Each structure stands twice: as C-alpha cells, then as structure tokens.
C-alpha cells in the first residue's frame, strides 16, 4: 500500500511524536522515581527498572572516550540517523507503509536520544533491563527500543523482499531463445 504525501507526513509525525513524548516522559519518570531507589523487579523478573546515566553510545560503547570527543560522536551519530531517516521518508515518493513506519521509529528514537544528549552533556538516561532465564539485555530506554525495533523491522522487510524476489524469479517461465528450432528452412 502506497501512501499519499499528506498521509506519509501524518504517519511520520504521529510516530515520531509518540516516540519522543513517550521517551521524554519515561526518562523524566525514571529520573524522578528510580534515581534514588533500589532497582525494581517486575513481571516475575522479566523486567527490571533501574536508573543509569549512559555516557557512551548503544549499550555504553565508547563511554571511556574523552568527554568532548564522546559528545561530538554521540551528537553526530544521532544526527546522522535522524537526517538519513528524514531524507529517506520525505524524498521517496513510493515508500511502503511498513518501511515508512520502520524508518519513522528510527527517526523518533534518534530524536529522543538526541534531545537527551543535548540536555545531559552527551549522556542519555537508561532505565530498563529485560531478562529471560540467563539471558538479559543491557540497560536501555524507549528511544533505544524504537531504534532497535525500527532497525529490526527494516532488516525483516529487506529479508522478506529478497524472498519475494526469489519466489518471483522461480515462477517466471524460462525465457531461453527457442526460436532456432521453430523455423523450417526452405531450400532453393
């Protein structure tokens, strides 16, 4: 399903706004309710809420870099994600709705973390950990969830499109040149 430009803008705006508002709200709540308390374990241990300030990139990568370099790299990486996503969804006239939603999630999450990094001198507030048995995630926030969800969805869509293309190729009849055997030669 291809959307009109107005529909695309409305969908993008709604998703980005939802991402940014939910990210900002939950980070403020985490700061207010979790920063001075012990971690809260919920849903039988599946979810742990705890307050952390992440000075690095995703899962704290680069957190030990000098502060000015870390700040510049974090702003640049978030800015690139946001700019790439906006350019893609605004300049592509025939983007399908699932891909549009995926990219809008990337943009919304990128904006959420970008605001946080500007407000907190290059850091973001993280507050969630998921655990399933011995497996667990690093600590993350709603913006990270949107970014990872958008990236996974884009990956799944690309995989699906590749599978669709392979299936269509298999369904097409062979288009070999059979013309050589279909003509009779007429002699003199």
C-alpha positions in Angstrom: 0.0 0.0 0.0 1.5 3.3 -1.1 0.5 6.4 0.9 -0.1 10.0 -0.4 2.4 12.6 0.7 -0.1 14.0 3.2 -0.7 10.5 4.7 3.0 9.9 4.9 3.6 13.1 6.7 0.8 12.5 9.1 2.0 8.9 9.9 5.6 10.1 10.3 4.6 12.9 12.5 2.4 10.7 14.7 5.1 8.0 15.1 7.9 10.5 15.8 5.8 12.4 18.2 4.7 9.2 20.0 8.4 8.1 20.3 9.7 11.5 21.5 6.9 12.1 24.0 7.0 8.6 25.5 10.8 8.6 25.6 10.9 12.0 27.3 8.1 11.1 29.8 9.6 7.8 30.8 13.1 9.2 31.2 11.7 12.0 33.4 9.8 9.4 35.5 12.9 7.2 35.7 15.0 10.2 36.9 12.4 11.2 39.5 11.3 7.7 40.7 14.3 5.5 40.2 17.4 7.6 40.7 17.3 7.5 44.5 15.9 3.9 44.9 16.8 0.3 44.5 16.1 -1.5 41.2 12.5 -2.6 40.8 12.0 -6.1 39.5 8.6 -6.6 37.7 6.8 -9.3 35.8 8.4 -12.2 37.6 11.9 -10.9 36.8 11.3 -10.3 33.1 11.7 -6.5 33.5 14.0 -4.6 35.9 13.7 -0.9 36.2 16.8 0.9 37.4 18.3 4.3 36.8 21.5 4.8 34.9 23.2 7.6 33.0 24.8 6.3 29.8 27.7 8.4 28.6 28.5 6.1 25.7 26.7 5.0 22.6 24.4 2.0 22.4 25.0 -0.2 25.4 27.7 2.2 26.7 30.1 1.7 23.8 32.7 4.5 23.8 31.8 5.6 27.3 35.5 5.8 28.2 36.4 8.3 25.4 37.3 11.8 26.4 34.1 13.9 27.1 34.4 16.3 24.1 35.0 13.5 21.6 32.3 11.3 23.1 29.8 14.3 23.0 30.7 15.1 19.4 30.5 11.5 18.2 27.2 10.9 20.0 25.6 14.0 18.5 26.9 13.2 15.1 25.7 9.6 15.2 22.2 10.6 16.4 22.1 13.4 13.9 23.1 11.1 11.0 20.3 8.6 11.9 17.7 11.4 12.1 18.9 13.1 8.9 19.1 9.9 6.9 15.7 8.8 8.1 14.0 12.1 7.3 15.6 12.4 3.9 14.6 8.8 3.0 11.0 9.2 4.1 10.4 12.7 2.8 12.1 12.3 -0.6 11.0 8.8 -1.5 7.6 9.1 -3.2 6.6 5.5 -3.2 7.8 4.2 0.2 5.5 1.4 1.5 3.8 1.9 4.9 5.8 -0.8 6.8 9.1 0.6 5.7 7.8 4.1 6.5 6.9 3.1 10.0 10.3 1.4 10.5 12.2 4.5 9.4 9.9 6.8 11.4 10.7 4.7 14.5 14.5 5.2 13.8 13.9 8.9 13.5 11.7 9.2 16.6 14.2 7.2 18.7 17.1 9.2 17.3 15.4 12.5 18.2 14.6 11.2 21.7 18.2 10.3 22.4 19.5 13.5 20.7 17.4 15.7 23.0 18.7 13.7 26.0 22.3 14.0 24.9 21.9 17.8 24.4 20.3 18.2 27.8 22.7 15.9 29.7 26.1 16.9 28.2 26.3 13.9 25.8 24.6 11.3 28.1 21.3 9.6 28.0 19.1 8.2 30.8 18.6 4.5 30.6 16.3 2.5 33.0 15.1 -0.9 31.6 16.7 -4.3 31.5 14.9 -7.4 30.1 15.7 -10.9 31.4 14.7 -14.3 30.0 16.3 -17.0 32.1 20.1 -16.5 32.0 19.8 -14.1 29.0 19.4 -10.3 29.5 19.8 -7.1 27.7 21.9 -4.2 28.5 20.2 -1.2 30.1 18.2 0.8 27.6 15.3 3.4 27.2 12.3 3.9 25.0 14.3 5.7 22.3 16.7 2.7 22.1 13.7 0.4 21.8 12.3 2.4 18.9 15.7 2.5 17.2 16.3 -1.3 17.6 12.7 -2.0 16.6 12.9 0.1 13.5 16.2 -1.4 12.5 15.0 -5.0 13.1 11.8 -4.2 11.1 13.9 -2.8 8.2 16.0 -5.9 8.3 13.0 -8.2 8.3 11.4 -6.2 5.4 14.6 -6.5 3.4 14.8 -10.2 4.0 11.1 -10.6 3.1 11.6 -8.5 -0.1 14.6 -10.7 -1.1 12.5 -13.9 -0.5 9.6 -12.4 -2.6 12.0 -11.6 -5.4 13.5 -15.1 -5.4 10.0 -16.6 -5.5 9.0 -14.4 -8.4 12.1 -15.4 -10.3 11.3 -19.1 -9.8 7.7 -18.6 -11.1 8.8 -16.9 -14.3 9.0 -19.3 -17.2 12.4 -19.8 -18.8 12.8 -17.2 -21.4 15.5 -19.1 -23.4 15.6 -18.4 -27.1 13.7 -21.3 -28.6 13.4 -19.6 -31.9 16.2 -21.6 -33.6 14.1 -24.8 -33.6 10.8 -23.3 -34.5 11.6 -22.2 -38.1 11.8 -24.5 -41.0 14.5 -23.8 -43.5 13.2 -23.6 -47.0 15.6 -24.7 -49.6 16.1 -23.3 -53.1 
